[in-house]
């Protein structure tokens, strides 16, 4: 299973290329082969991605008071969109 996640809209990090890719595999061999292919893809796309967006996301997600505020604001945004 592969899950791609972007923080562009949910964290307001438009243009920062901040997100996550999650891959669930059934065994260690498959994991190693998938990781090898992902590393090739990443290296061909960019060698030094911007880090400031990831640092902002980390501060939001790892500091409990920031995460709580973000979740409240995220709920307000999704309520408006709905």
DSSP file (Angstrom, degrees, kcal/mol; ACC not computed):
  #  RESIDUE AA STRUCTURE BP1 BP2  ACC     N-H-->O    O-->H-N    N-H-->O    O-->H-N    TCO  KAPPA ALPHA  PHI   PSI    X-CA   Y-CA   Z-CA
    1    1 A X              0   0    0      0, 0.0    23,-2.8     0, 0.0     2,-0.4   0.000 360.0 360.0 360.0 138.2    0.0    0.0    0.0
    2    2 A X  E     -A   23   0A   0     21,-0.2     2,-0.5     2,-0.0    21,-0.2  -0.986 360.0-174.3-124.5 129.7    1.3    3.5   -0.9
    3    3 A X  E     -A   22   0A   0     19,-2.9    19,-3.2    -2,-0.4     2,-0.4  -0.988   5.5-163.8-126.0 123.5    0.0    6.7    0.7
    4    4 A X  E     -A   21   0A   0     -2,-0.5     2,-0.4    17,-0.2    17,-0.2  -0.893   9.3-171.8-105.5 136.4    1.1   10.1   -0.5
    5    5 A X  E     -A   20   0A   0     15,-3.0    15,-2.7    -2,-0.4     2,-0.4  -0.994   6.9-161.7-133.3 130.5    0.4   13.1    1.8
    6    6 A X  E     -A   19   0A   0     -2,-0.4     4,-0.4    13,-0.2    13,-0.2  -0.899  12.1-165.4-111.2 140.6    0.8   16.8    1.1
    7    7 A X     >  +     0   0    0     11,-2.5     4,-1.5    -2,-0.4     6,-1.3   0.232  64.4 104.0-102.5  11.7    1.0   19.5    3.7
    8    8 A X  T  4 S+     0   0    0     10,-0.3     5,-0.5     4,-0.2     6,-0.4   0.948  94.2  20.9 -58.8 -51.8    0.5   22.3    1.1
    9    9 A X  T  4 S+     0   0    0      3,-0.2     3,-0.3     2,-0.2    -1,-0.2   0.907 123.6  52.3 -87.0 -43.8   -3.1   23.0    2.1
   10   10 A X  T  4 S+     0   0    0     -4,-0.4    -2,-0.2     1,-0.2    -1,-0.1   0.734 126.2  24.5 -70.3 -21.2   -3.4   21.5    5.6
   11   11 A X  S  < S-     0   0    0     -4,-1.5    -1,-0.2    63,-0.0    -2,-0.2   0.342 105.4-115.6-121.4   3.8   -0.4   23.5    6.9
   12   12 A X        +     0   0    0     -4,-0.3     2,-0.4    -3,-0.3    -3,-0.2   0.820  69.1 139.3  67.7  30.0   -0.4   26.4    4.4
   13   13 A X    >   +     0   0    0     -6,-1.3     3,-1.7    -5,-0.5     5,-0.5  -0.344  25.7 171.6-103.9  51.8    3.0   25.3    3.1
   14   14 A X  T 3   +     0   0    0     -2,-0.4    -5,-0.0    -6,-0.4    -6,-0.0  -0.378  68.3   9.4 -62.4 134.0    2.3   26.0   -0.6
   15   15 A X  T 3  S+     0   0    0     -2,-0.1    -1,-0.3     1,-0.1    -2,-0.0   0.505  99.7 103.5  77.1   4.4    5.3   25.7   -2.9
   16   16 A X  S <  S-     0   0    0     -3,-1.7    37,-0.2     2,-0.1    38,-0.2   0.494  80.2-133.8 -96.6  -3.9    7.5   24.2   -0.1
   17   17 A X        +     0   0    0     -4,-0.3     2,-0.5     1,-0.2    -3,-0.1   0.890  49.8 156.8  51.6  44.1    7.3   20.6   -1.4
   18   18 A X        +     0   0    0     -5,-0.5   -11,-2.5    35,-0.1   -10,-0.3  -0.882  15.5  97.5-104.5 126.8    6.5   19.4    2.1
   19   19 A X  E     -A    6   0A   0     -2,-0.5     2,-0.3   -13,-0.2   -13,-0.2  -0.929  56.2-103.5-175.6-162.8    4.7   16.1    2.6
   20   20 A X  E     -A    5   0A   0    -15,-2.7   -15,-3.0    -2,-0.3     2,-0.5  -0.992   8.4-152.4-147.3 150.9    5.2   12.4    3.2
   21   21 A X  E     -A    4   0A   0     -2,-0.3     2,-0.5   -17,-0.2   -17,-0.2  -0.993  15.8-166.7-125.4 122.9    5.2    9.2    1.4
   22   22 A X  E     -A    3   0A   0    -19,-3.2   -19,-2.9    -2,-0.5     2,-0.4  -0.925   4.3-174.6-112.2 131.7    4.2    6.0    3.3
   23   23 A X  E     -A    2   0A   0     -2,-0.5     2,-0.5   -21,-0.2   -21,-0.2  -0.991   6.8-163.3-128.1 124.8    4.8    2.6    1.9
   24   24 A X        -     0   0    0    -23,-2.8     2,-0.3    -2,-0.4    -2,-0.0  -0.932  15.0-177.1-107.7 124.6    3.6   -0.6    3.7
   25   25 A X        -     0   0    0     -2,-0.5     3,-0.1     1,-0.1    -2,-0.0  -0.758  31.3-131.2-118.4 166.0    5.2   -3.8    2.5
   26   26 A X  S    S+     0   0    0     -2,-0.3     2,-0.3     1,-0.1    -1,-0.1   0.670  84.0  13.0 -91.2 -18.2    4.6   -7.4    3.5
   27   27 A X  S  > S-     0   0    0      1,-0.1     4,-2.1     0, 0.0    -1,-0.1  -0.971  75.8-103.6-154.9 167.8    8.2   -8.4    4.0
   28   28 A X  H  > S+     0   0    0     -2,-0.3     4,-2.5     1,-0.2     5,-0.2   0.869 115.6  54.9 -63.3 -41.0   11.8   -7.1    4.5
   29   29 A X  H  > S+     0   0    0      1,-0.2     4,-2.1     2,-0.2    -1,-0.2   0.926 110.2  45.5 -61.8 -45.5   12.9   -8.0    1.0
   30   30 A X  H  > S+     0   0    0      1,-0.2     4,-2.8     2,-0.2     5,-0.2   0.904 111.0  54.5 -63.8 -41.1   10.1   -6.1   -0.6
   31   31 A X  H  X S+     0   0    0     -4,-2.1     4,-2.7     1,-0.2    -2,-0.2   0.930 109.0  47.4 -57.7 -46.8   10.8   -3.2    1.7
   32   32 A X  H  X S+     0   0    0     -4,-2.5     4,-2.1     1,-0.2    -1,-0.2   0.889 113.1  48.2 -63.9 -40.1   14.4   -3.0    0.7
   33   33 A X  H  X S+     0   0    0     -4,-2.1     4,-1.9     2,-0.2    -2,-0.2   0.910 113.3  47.3 -67.7 -41.8   13.6   -3.2   -3.0
   34   34 A X  H  X S+     0   0    0     -4,-2.8     4,-2.6     2,-0.2    -2,-0.2   0.930 112.2  50.0 -64.1 -45.3   10.9   -0.4   -2.7
   35   35 A X  H  X S+     0   0    0     -4,-2.7     4,-2.3    -5,-0.2    -2,-0.2   0.892 108.2  53.6 -61.2 -40.0   13.3    1.8   -0.7
   36   36 A X  H  X S+     0   0    0     -4,-2.1     4,-1.6     1,-0.2    -1,-0.2   0.921 111.4  45.0 -59.8 -44.8   16.0    1.3   -3.3
   37   37 A X  H  X S+     0   0    0     -4,-1.9     4,-2.2     1,-0.2    -2,-0.2   0.889 111.4  52.6 -68.1 -39.5   13.6    2.4   -6.1
   38   38 A X  H  X S+     0   0    0     -4,-2.6     4,-2.8     1,-0.2    -1,-0.2   0.896 106.8  53.2 -63.5 -39.3   12.4    5.4   -4.1
   39   39 A X  H  X S+     0   0    0     -4,-2.3     4,-2.5     2,-0.2    -1,-0.2   0.890 108.2  50.6 -62.9 -38.8   15.9    6.6   -3.4
   40   40 A X  H  X S+     0   0    0     -4,-1.6     4,-1.9     2,-0.2    -1,-0.2   0.930 111.8  47.6 -63.3 -44.9   16.6    6.5   -7.2
   41   41 A X  H  X S+     0   0    0     -4,-2.2     4,-1.4     1,-0.2    -2,-0.2   0.928 112.8  48.4 -62.4 -45.6   13.4    8.6   -7.9
   42   42 A X  H  X S+     0   0    0     -4,-2.8     4,-2.4     1,-0.2     3,-0.3   0.927 110.5  50.8 -62.4 -45.4   14.3   11.1   -5.2
   43   43 A X  H  < S+     0   0    0     -4,-2.5    -1,-0.2     1,-0.2    -2,-0.2   0.855 110.4  49.3 -62.4 -34.9   17.9   11.5   -6.4
   44   44 A X  H  < S+     0   0    0     -4,-1.9    -1,-0.2    -5,-0.2    -2,-0.2   0.770 114.2  45.8 -77.2 -23.4   16.8   12.1  -10.0
   45   45 A X  H  < S-     0   0    0     -4,-1.4     2,-0.3    -3,-0.3    -2,-0.2   0.884 130.0 -16.7 -85.8 -41.8   14.2   14.7   -8.9
   46   46 A X     <  -     0   0    0     -4,-2.4    -1,-0.3    -5,-0.2     3,-0.2  -0.963  41.3-159.6-163.1 145.8   16.2   16.8   -6.5
   47   47 A X  S    S+     0   0    0     -2,-0.3     2,-0.3     1,-0.2    -1,-0.1   0.752  93.0  25.5 -99.3 -28.9   19.4   16.5   -4.5
   48   48 A X  S    S-     0   0    0     -5,-0.1    -1,-0.2     0, 0.0     3,-0.1  -0.708  76.5-166.4-136.8  84.3   18.8   19.1   -1.8
   49   49 A X        -     0   0    0     -2,-0.3   -32,-0.1    -3,-0.2   -33,-0.0  -0.298  39.0 -87.4 -67.8 156.0   15.1   19.7   -1.2
   50   50 A X        -     0   0    0      1,-0.1     4,-0.3   -34,-0.1    -1,-0.1  -0.377  38.0-166.0 -62.5 141.3   14.1   22.8    0.8
   51   51 A X     >  +     0   0    0      2,-0.1     4,-2.2     1,-0.1     5,-0.2   0.639  68.5  81.1-105.1 -17.4   14.1   22.0    4.5
   52   52 A X  H  > S+     0   0    0      1,-0.2     4,-2.1     2,-0.2     5,-0.2   0.866  91.6  52.3 -64.8 -35.1   12.3   25.0    6.0
   53   53 A X  H  > S+     0   0    0    -37,-0.2     4,-2.4     1,-0.2    -1,-0.2   0.910 110.2  48.8 -63.6 -41.5    8.8   23.6    5.2
   54   54 A X  H  > S+     0   0    0     -4,-0.3     4,-2.4     1,-0.2    -2,-0.2   0.871 110.0  52.0 -65.7 -36.6    9.7   20.3    6.9
   55   55 A X  H  X S+     0   0    0     -4,-2.2     4,-2.1     2,-0.2    -1,-0.2   0.894 109.4  49.4 -66.9 -39.0   11.0   22.2    9.9
   56   56 A X  H  X S+     0   0    0     -4,-2.1     4,-2.0     2,-0.2    -2,-0.2   0.941 111.8  48.5 -63.2 -47.1    7.7   24.1   10.2
   57   57 A X  H  X S+     0   0    0     -4,-2.4     4,-2.6     1,-0.2     5,-0.2   0.899 110.0  52.5 -60.3 -41.0    5.7   20.9    9.9
   58   58 A X  H  X S+     0   0    0     -4,-2.4     4,-2.4     1,-0.2     5,-0.3   0.905 108.7  49.5 -62.8 -41.5    7.9   19.3   12.6
   59   59 A X  H  X S+     0   0    0     -4,-2.1     4,-1.0     1,-0.2    -1,-0.2   0.867 113.5  47.0 -66.2 -34.5    7.3   22.2   15.0
   60   60 A X  H  < S+     0   0    0     -4,-2.0    -2,-0.2    -5,-0.2    -1,-0.2   0.921 119.2  38.4 -70.4 -43.5    3.6   22.0   14.4
   61   61 A X  H  < S+     0   0    0     -4,-2.6    -2,-0.2    -5,-0.2    -3,-0.2   0.752 118.8  43.6 -84.2 -24.6    3.3   18.2   14.8
   62   62 A X  H  < S+     0   0    0     -4,-2.4     2,-0.7    -5,-0.2    -1,-0.2   0.636  96.4  74.7-101.0 -14.1    5.8   17.6   17.7
   63   63 A X  S >X S-     0   0    0     -4,-1.0     4,-2.7    -5,-0.3     3,-0.6  -0.886  75.1-145.6 -99.8 114.5    4.9   20.4   20.1
   64   64 A X  H 3> S+     0   0    0     -2,-0.7     4,-2.4     1,-0.3     5,-0.2   0.832  96.0  48.0 -51.7 -42.9    1.6   19.5   21.8
   65   65 A X  H 3> S+     0   0    0      2,-0.2     4,-2.0     1,-0.2    -1,-0.3   0.882 113.9  47.7 -68.4 -35.9    0.3   23.1   22.1
   66   66 A X  H <> S+     0   0    0     -3,-0.6     4,-2.8    -7,-0.2    -2,-0.2   0.922 112.2  49.6 -66.7 -43.9    1.1   23.8   18.4
   67   67 A X  H  X S+     0   0    0     -4,-2.7     4,-2.6     1,-0.2    -2,-0.2   0.909 110.1  50.9 -61.6 -42.4   -0.5   20.5   17.3
   68   68 A X  H  X S+     0   0    0     -4,-2.4     4,-1.9    -5,-0.2    -1,-0.2   0.925 112.6  45.8 -61.3 -45.5   -3.7   21.3   19.3
   69   69 A X  H  X S+     0   0    0     -4,-2.0     4,-2.5     1,-0.2     5,-0.2   0.920 112.5  51.1 -63.9 -43.4   -3.9   24.8   17.8
   70   70 A X  H  X S+     0   0    0     -4,-2.8     4,-3.0     1,-0.2    -2,-0.2   0.913 108.6  51.3 -60.6 -43.7   -3.3   23.4   14.3
   71   71 A X  H  X S+     0   0    0     -4,-2.6     4,-2.2     2,-0.2    -1,-0.2   0.893 110.4  49.1 -62.7 -39.1   -6.0   20.8   14.7
   72   72 A X  H  X S+     0   0    0     -4,-1.9     4,-1.9     2,-0.2    -1,-0.2   0.930 114.5  44.5 -63.8 -44.8   -8.5   23.4   15.7
   73   73 A X  H  X S+     0   0    0     -4,-2.5     4,-2.3     2,-0.2    -2,-0.2   0.875 111.7  53.5 -67.7 -37.2   -7.6   25.6   12.8
   74   74 A X  H  X S+     0   0    0     -4,-3.0     4,-2.6     1,-0.2     5,-0.2   0.903 107.8  50.8 -63.4 -41.2   -7.7   22.6   10.4
   75   75 A X  H  X S+     0   0    0     -4,-2.2     4,-2.3     1,-0.2    -1,-0.2   0.899 109.8  50.4 -62.7 -40.8  -11.2   21.7   11.6
   76   76 A X  H  X S+     0   0    0     -4,-1.9     4,-2.0     2,-0.2    -2,-0.2   0.904 111.4  48.4 -63.8 -41.1  -12.3   25.3   11.0
   77   77 A X  H  X S+     0   0    0     -4,-2.3     4,-2.3     2,-0.2    -2,-0.2   0.932 112.8  46.6 -65.4 -46.2  -10.9   25.3    7.5
   78   78 A X  H  X S+     0   0    0     -4,-2.6     4,-2.3     1,-0.2    -1,-0.2   0.866 109.8  54.4 -67.7 -33.8  -12.5   22.0    6.6
   79   79 A X  H  < S+     0   0    0     -4,-2.3    -1,-0.2    -5,-0.2    -2,-0.2   0.913 109.6  48.0 -63.0 -41.2  -15.8   23.1    8.0
   80   80 A X  H  < S+     0   0    0     -4,-2.0    -2,-0.2     1,-0.2    -1,-0.2   0.903 111.9  49.6 -64.7 -40.7  -15.7   26.2    5.8
   81   81 A X  H  <        0   0    0     -4,-2.3    -2,-0.2     1,-0.3    -1,-0.2   0.884 360.0 360.0 -67.0 -38.0  -14.8   24.1    2.7
   82   82 A X     <        0   0    0     -4,-2.3    -1,-0.3    -5,-0.2    -2,-0.2   0.502 360.0 360.0 -68.4 360.0  -17.6   21.7    3.4
